[in-house]
Amino acid sequence: MAELLTLEDSEVHIWCTDISQVSSALLPSYLELMSDQEKERNGRYRFEHLRAADKITRALARTVLSRYADIDPADWSFTQGEH
C-alpha cells in the first residue's frame, strides 16, 4: 500500500476524475468495492452511462478515503442521511 496522505489544519485536498476517460474494463472491479445496498441502488439506474458514473464516483470516494486511512476501499461503510 502507498504511504498514507495527511491533511494539515489549513489544507484542503480536491480529487476529481474525468469519467469519460475511465476504461469500461475497470467497472466490474469498481462494482466489487460497493456494498450490497450501493449495488442495489446502482442497478436501479435506467441507463448504463448513469450506472457507470455511479460506479466510478463510488470507487473514487472509497479509494481516495483509503489514501488517508489504513482501510481497504471495500471496507468503508456509509449511511444515508435525510438529504
GISUL-V659983 format. One record per pair of residues at least 24 apart in sequence whose C-alpha atoms are under 6 Angstrom apart, sorted by sequence separation. I is the first residue (numbers start at 1). J is the second residue. D is the distance in whole Angstrom. If there is no record, write none. Layout:
BEGIN
I_J_D, I_J_D
END
This chain:
BEGIN
31_55_6, 30_55_6, 30_59_5, 33_74_4, 5_67_6, 4_67_5, 5_68_5, 4_68_5
END
